[in-house]
Amino acid sequence: MSNLTSRELVDLIRSVFPHLPGDSILSILVDVPRPASLDNPAWAARRNMAFEWLAALYDNRLEIPLDDIRLYGYADVGSNNADLPLDAYLLGTLPPDDTSALGQAGLRTSFEDVLAESQIILAPTEFSTTAPLKVAAKKYNFRAATMPGFSTAMIPALRIDYNEVARRVDDLKERLDKAAGAEVLFRVDGRLEYRMHFDLRNRSAHASTGRFPETGTAGNLPSGEAYIAPYEGEKKTPSATAGVLPVEIGGEIVLYRVEKNRAVAVESTGPTSTSELEYLQREPAYGNMAELGFGVLADFGLQPVGEVLLDEKLGLHVAFGRSEHFGGIVGPKDFSSPAAVIHLDRIYIPETQPRVAVAEAALTYPRGKKETVMKDGRFTIF
């Protein structure tokens, strides 16, 4: 069963969600492909894993303690961090392989009721639910751990010393809260250098420590990062986020020219560069610099698994698109359609972008102080 025993599952829930008065229902959310042709082995295995978690946690619910464990399936939303659908289905069997069978497999209910009735939510989904659940958690006062792309390869990340993880993440958050900006020097192919300035004024950072002791909160599990939405210019002064951001996509280096916190042009050539430029022109909100994140888990011996959920926690990352769930202002209303809503992380570690390295990352403070926090992809402050 997903390499987590019943005891490990119970201990995990008790650690991640310290018991609070009123805790009664834990709901597990899974997205179901529409149509079945979109399915993949990892997605199918994750749905099966969720059903196994349902059985194991239900049998041991009084130890947590909780009154009920529920599993809900819903039609996939097609992209990471898009809004959730109106309906979900309460399941007592394995989730089906496509949405056409949801009606026969479970009891239809409104997603609003699911969120209102749940105090704890686990979301091991194909497409990330982090943004909509962060927003909904504040409204419905639940706690949620989002686990997009979770697989058994991530199990080691649930067994590390999260007290030390929390110490490092909280330290980074404190620095980001005080900083006015971040200067990142990227090196491509060991010789070409590109610089980005991220405007961190008027923003508070977030600490993703892997524990949710307070209601109204949601975030990733596994965890281990401090992150912040750069200032987007909604106050009197425009955003100062600017520079050239290199991203390796499919082996091609795409160079985004960033002005006032938006990627407004692509300065590189190639098929991917052309398609990215066309996409920026069709969907300007995609070019928003939505997040600057610092993952700390590489220092704990963890390796990437090919899923953003874990891989972004291994080093510096920059996200494009939706930001309002992190304290920014760009949300679903800024995209052309619900299906176009996206929050896409670009992760700067050798396994995901072998041609691009973080040569240096430094924080700048209001009185002119500058502090280097990373050099050659490794932290210098721990």
N, C-alpha and C positions, 0 to 999 in steps of 0.2 A: 504494500500500500504506500506508494510514493516515497518509500524509505523513511517515512515518519511513523513511528509507532503510535498507538493510541495514547500512551503516556506522554510521548513527546508533543503530540498535538494539544493535549490538555495543558501541559506546562507552557507551551508556546502561547496559547490564548491567555492564560493567566499572567504571563509576563508582558505580552504586548498590550493587553487591556486589563490593567489592574481593576479589581472589582469595585464597582460603584453602586450606591443605593439605587434601586430601580432597574438594574440590569436584569433582563428577563429573556429577551429573544436575540439570538445570533442568526443572521441571515447570510447565506452564501450565494453570490451572484455569478452566473455564467452566461456568456453570450453564445448564441446558437447560429451557425452559418445560414445565410440566405443567398443563394441556394446551396445545396450540398456540395456542388462542384467547387466551391470556395474553401472547403474544409482542407485541413492538412493533418498529418499524424500527431504533431505536437498539440494542436488545438483539441483534437479528439481525446488524446491522453489526458489533457487538462480537465476536460469535462468529466471523464471517468474518475479522475483524482478527486474532483469536487464531490462526486457522489460518495466516494469512499470516506472522505472527510465528514460528510453528513452522517453516515452510519456510525463512525467511530466517536464523533463528538456527541451525537444524540445518546448513545449508550453510556457516556460518561458525563453527561451534562450537569448532574448534580454536584460533581467535584469542582466545577468551574467557579461558582455555581450559576446555572441558568435553568430556566423553565422549558425552553424549547429551542431546537435547532431547525432551521428551514433552508431549503434549496429552491432558488428561483432561476428559471431560464428566460431569456429574452432574445429578440431578434437583434443580431449584431448591427452596430451603427455605422460600420464601414470605414471608420478612421479613428485614430487616437484622440481621445478627449472631446469627441463630439457629444452633444447632449443625449441623454438616455431617452429611450422611446416611452410612449405613454403607458404601455402594458407590459406585464411580466406574468409568468406562469409558475405557480407553486407545484413543485415536482416531488413525487415520491418514488420515482424510478430513475434509471440512467437518463440523462438528458438526450434528446433525439439528435440525429445527424443533420437535420435541417429544420427550418421554422415551420414547414408545412405540417409537421407532426406535433407541434407544441400544444395545439388545442386538444389533441387526444391524450397527450402525455401528462397534462397538468391542468390546474384550475386557474383560469384567467383572473387577474386582479390588476388594479392600477398601480403603477410604479410609485405614485404618490403615497398610496396606502402602505406599500412595502417599506418605504423610507420612514414613514410616520410611526410604524409599529415596531421597528427594529431599534435596538440600542447599540448593537455591534454588527458590523458588516465586514465580510471578507469577499473580495472580488478578484478571483483568479481567472481573468478574462483574456481573450485574444487582443481586443482593442482596449486601450487604457481608459479607465473610468475616473482617473484622478481628478481632473478638472470638474466634471459635474458633481462628483461626490464631495469635493471640498466645498463647493457652493451649497449643496444640499445639507451638508452636515451642520452648517451654521443655522439653517432654517429649521431643521427637524431635531437637532440636538443629539445626533448619534455619533458614534466613533467608527471609523472605517479604515481598513488596511487594503490598499489597492495592490494587486499582484499581476499586472499585465504580462503575459508571456511566461508566467512562472512554470518551472520545470523541475524535475528531480535533480538536475545539475546544480540548482541553486540551494539545495539542502545545506551544504557546508556554511552558507552565509547566514543560516538561522542558528548556528551553533557557536558563533564567535563571542568574544567578550563585549557585550553591548554597553557595559558600563564605561569601558575605555572608548568605544565608538562615540558614545554620548558626550564624553569629556572633550574629544577632539572637535566634534560637530558644534557643540556649544561655544567652544573657543573661536571657531571660524565665524559663527553667527555674530558673536560679539564684535569681531573685527569688521565684518561687513556692515553692521549697523553703524559703526563709527565712521566708515570710509565715505569719502565723497566720490571716489571713482576707482576703477581698476584698469591697469595698463597690462595688456597681454601681448607678448612678442611671440609670434609663430614662426617656425623655421620649416621650409618645404624642401625636401630632398637634400637636407643638410646644408643648404647654402642660400636659398632665397628667403628673405625675411619680410614679414608683413606685421603691421601693428594695428591693434584695436584699443580704443578707449571706450570703456563702459561707464556711463553716467549713473552713479549709485545714490545721487541725492534724492531726498523726498521719499525714501523707501525703507522698509524694514525687511531684514532677512528672515529666513525660515530655517529651523533646525529639524532635520528628518533623522531622528535617533532610533527609530524602530519601536518606540513605546508611545502609547496614546492614553495618558492618565486623565485627560480632561475631555468632557463632552464637547461636541461641535467641531471636532477635528478629524481630518482624514489625510492620509499620506501613504507612501509606498512601504511595502515589506517585500523583500529585505530592504533595510534602510542603511543610511550612513553618508549623508551629505548635508551641507549648508548651501542654500541657494537664495537668489534674490532676483526680482524683476527689475531690470534697469528702468530708470526714469524715462517716461514716454512723452514728456512735454505738455502735459495737461494743465500745468500751472502757468504762471506769467512768462517764465523763461523756457525756450526750446530745449529739447534734450541735446546733450553734448556727446552722446554715443556716436562714434564715427571711426572710420578706418577701412581697412580691407580685411575681410574675414575669409581665410582659405578653408575649404572643406573638401576632403577627398571622398568622392562618390563613385563607386565602381571603378576605382583606379584612376579616374580623372580628377584633376585639381580644379575646383570651381572657385573663382575669386569673386566674392560679393562685395560691391562697394556700398558701404553703410553711411548714411547721413541721417542725423536727427533720430537715431534708433531704428531706422528702417533700411533694409537692403533695397536699394533703388536701381541697381544695375549689376550686370555681370561683366567683369573685365577679362575673363578668360575665353578661350575658344574650344570648341569640341561639341559633340552631340549632347552630352549632359549639360554643359554650360548653356547651350541653346535652349534646351527644354526647360531649364531652371529659369532663364530669363523670360521665356514665354509664360511660365507659370506665375512669376512675380507680376507680370503685366496683367494677367487675368485675375489674380488674387492678391492684391497689394498687402492685405493683412498677414499673409504668409511671411512676408519680409520683416515683420516686427521682431526685434530682438527681445524675446519673451523671458529669457532666463539666463543668468550666469550662475553655474553650479560648480561646487567643489566636492567631489566624492573622496572618501578617505579609506575605502576598504582594501585598496591595493596593498597597503602597509600591513594588512592582516593575512597576507598570503593567498588571497582569493584571486581567481583567474576569470576572465570573461567567458561567457557562455553563449554569446550571440543574441542576447535579449537585453533591450534597453533597461528593463527593470533592475537588473543587477549591474550591467556594464557601466551605466552612467555613474554608479557609486564608486567606480575605480579611479576616477580622475576628473579633470576639468571638462565641462561640457557647456555648450551654448545651445539654447532652444529657439526655434522660430515659431511665430504664430501666436496662439492664444495665451494671455497672461493674466486675465482678471482673477483667476483662482489663486494667483500668487501675490496679489496686491497691485497688479497693473490695471490697465483700462481696456485692453483689447479682448473682446469676447465674441460669442457667436454672432451677435448683431453686425459685426464688422466683416463677416465673410459672405460670400455670394449665396450660400445655401447651407443648411445643416450638415450635409455630407462633406462640405469643403472645410469645415472647422477642424483645425489641427493644432497640436503642440508637438513639435518634432525636435528631438534632441540630437545634436551632433557631438559625438564623444571623442575626446582627444587622448586616446591611448594607442599604443603601437598596433594592437590587434585589430582595431576598428579603422584607424587612419595611419597606416604605416609610413606614408610619405609626409605626414604633417606632425610636427612635434611642438609642444609648449616649451619654448626656450626659457621663458621667464614670465611669471605673473606677479604683479605687485599691486598693492593697495595704496591709494593716495588719500591723505586725510586733510581736513579743512585748513589746517595751519601750515601746510606745505610738507609735512612729513610723508615719506615714502617708505613702504615696508615690503620687501620681497617675501612672498609666501610660497612660491614654487620656483624651482629651477630644474631644467631638463626633465620636466614632467613629474618631479618628486617634491614633496613638501619640505620646506626648510624650517618650519616653525614647530615641528614635533620631534 
